[in-house]
Amino acid sequence: VQLQASGGGLVQPGGSLRLSCAASGLTFSGYTLGWFRQPPGKEREFVAAIRRPGASSKYAMSVNGRFEVSRDNSKNTVHLQMNSLRPEDTAVYYCAAAPGFPITSMLSSSQIYNYWGQGTLVTVSS
């Protein structure tokens, strides 16, 4: 199983970025996809997760209303559209896959995700 994250880079405050994560080696449609991030010097934290297409997603309070997670099962890809970026969004962003469709309260727990990508760095700075 491989999860390949891409799309990170340097962006000014208020700008936007779209992260992508391409998955291979798993039955993509049967997995919940999540995004986590690790800011410099801090612990990894939950960002967003999506279950089936069309199902409700879950977001961390810090990104709710600014970020949007989506998935394309035909391309085995999950995206994270990040708008109104702030310096505190600076982090390495990781995508992850969890089998099945856990209940909403579990989506933010890193323990349910058994596959992880390598991370992509997002830097928000002027």
Solvent accessible surface area in square Angstrom, and as a share of the most:
residue,aa,sasa,rsa
1,V,80,0.46
2,Q,132,0.59
3,L,11,0.05
4,Q,108,0.48
5,A,4,0.03
6,S,57,0.37
7,G,37,0.36
8,G,30,0.29
9,G,30,0.28
10,L,133,0.66
11,V,21,0.12
12,Q,122,0.54
13,P,61,0.38
14,G,55,0.53
15,G,21,0.20
16,S,58,0.38
17,L,36,0.18
18,R,131,0.48
19,L,0,0.00
20,S,28,0.18
21,C,0,0.00
22,A,51,0.40
23,A,8,0.07
24,S,56,0.36
25,G,68,0.66
26,L,24,0.12
27,T,101,0.58
28,F,6,0.02
29,S,59,0.38
30,G,28,0.27
31,Y,34,0.13
32,T,0,0.00
33,L,0,0.00
34,G,0,0.00
35,W,0,0.00
36,F,3,0.01
37,R,10,0.04
38,Q,73,0.32
39,P,12,0.08
40,P,99,0.62
41,G,91,0.88
42,K,135,0.57
43,E,149,0.67
44,R,108,0.39
45,E,68,0.30
46,F,24,0.10
47,V,0,0.00
48,A,0,0.00
49,A,0,0.00
50,I,11,0.06
51,R,33,0.12
52,R,130,0.47
53,P,74,0.47
54,G,86,0.83
55,A,39,0.30
56,S,77,0.50
57,S,37,0.24
58,K,48,0.20
59,Y,52,0.20
60,A,22,0.17
61,M,187,0.84
62,S,58,0.37
63,V,0,0.00
64,N,103,0.53
65,G,78,0.75
66,R,26,0.09
67,F,9,0.04
68,E,107,0.48
69,V,7,0.04
70,S,43,0.28
71,R,23,0.08
72,D,46,0.24
73,N,48,0.25
74,S,103,0.66
75,K,148,0.63
76,N,51,0.26
77,T,17,0.10
78,V,1,0.00
79,H,27,0.12
80,L,0,0.00
81,Q,55,0.24
82,M,0,0.00
83,N,57,0.29
84,S,59,0.38
85,L,2,0.01
86,R,103,0.38
87,P,75,0.47
88,E,110,0.49
89,D,0,0.00
90,T,27,0.16
91,A,1,0.01
92,V,46,0.26
93,Y,0,0.00
94,Y,46,0.18
95,C,0,0.00
96,A,0,0.00
97,A,0,0.00
98,A,0,0.00
99,P,70,0.44
100,G,30,0.29
101,F,61,0.26
102,P,29,0.18
103,I,120,0.61
104,T,65,0.38
105,S,79,0.51
106,M,81,0.36
107,L,0,0.00
108,S,44,0.29
109,S,35,0.22
110,S,38,0.24
111,Q,168,0.75
112,I,34,0.17
113,Y,8,0.03
114,N,86,0.44
115,Y,73,0.28
116,W,77,0.27
117,G,11,0.11
118,Q,98,0.44
119,G,13,0.12
120,T,18,0.11
121,L,101,0.50
122,V,0,0.00
123,T,42,0.24
124,V,5,0.03
125,S,51,0.33
126,S,128,0.83
